[in-house]
Amino acid sequence: MSKKQFIPFSELKDKKAIVVDSTHPNGLILSHWRGAPTPNILRADTSAAIVLNAIRENIDGLELPYVTANHFDIDGFVGVWSLLNPELALEHEELLRQMALIGDFRELDLNHPLSGEALKLVCWINARERELFYKPFAADEMEEKEAAQCVKKFEYFLPRFKQVLKDPDWERGAWEDEVGDVLLGYRTMYSPASKLTRYPEIGLIIIDTPEPVHYYALFSRTVGFDIVLACYNTNRYELEYKYTTWVDIASRPTLPRLPLAPLAAKLNQLEQSNYTWTADSVTETGPLLRLQGHNLNREEAYDNPTQREIYPSSIAPQELKQTIVHYYQQAYQDIKPKHNWTWKEIKALGQEM
């Protein structure tokens, strides 16, 4: 495979490139974004896995000399780096696939033999990103938006990643605090303190656990589910559609996202506190239903539950759970799971509610 160069997304108007974890008409698209024209033979759950499939298959289009993405995240970075370092990428293929799963879907599985190493690498990127640049979605509030701002992140991480990949302990000081937080939360998730109730027919999992934990720990118990209701002590709740329903995943069919606003209205009829249930649009990457959700910007909503205040509700846990389960059982009763929902289909379903 020919040597490649990373270019800013803005240069696509003049150059054809391999477009990772994004879409653009002027290039080869290797992305799991909903509706992206990724070749069917390459389909996978993450964009990085799609890239690794493309390298392994040596598909037409890989001869393009440029690689780009319109944002920086773990999944996209792993895909871009792999195209620039294809031999090393195939040598570390399974580790890179695990990084993308943890970074994008937050689904940590410590039973996988490489997940511990993958977690260190993901947390190294997270730590350096926070320290040297800006948090995910913080560019929303900046004059120069993500597609332009993220170039500096790629320019920093691309030449440095090889060394940390080969020896994660070389950067132990950067990742060890977050890894420790994740592992503490993971222990809680797999302890008697946490209880799970699963409703596979509606894609919902309810997690009862004492206090908020890191997303990588919380979502470690949610593989195969797309809606997570977290119930904490003192009647604190958050419901979230996972990122698995913002993209086209290949491993299993999914139910479409449905509007959260009608459910928020039902909960507000029950709520006797001074707080208000609010709901994000289903087009957000991980829409939340929570008390006082309007207080969060996108950066705060993306951050870990441990980093935001979760307000106590007057609604008892059993009543809240019954209300939510009944809402989705009714809403999904005539809808079958499938692959590759379009945004047009999702929005049309929402208008019918």
ABEGO torsion letter per residue (X at the ends): XBBBBBBBAAAAAABBBBBBGBBBABEBBBBABBGBBBBAAABBABAAAAAAAAAAAGBBGAABABBBBABBBAAAAAAAAAAABAAAAAAAAAAAAAAAAAAAAGBBBAABAAAAAAAAAAAAAAAAAAAABBBBGAAAABABBAAAAAAAAAAAAAAAAAAAAABAAAAAAAAAAAAAAAAAAAAAAABAABBBBBBAAAGBBBBBBABBBBAAAAAAAABGBABBBBBBBGGBBBBBBBAAAABBBAABBBBBBBBAAAAAAAAAAABABABBBBBBBAABABBBBBBGAAABBAAAAABBAAABBBBBBABBAAAAAAAAAAAAAAAAAABBBBBGBBAAAAAAAAAAX
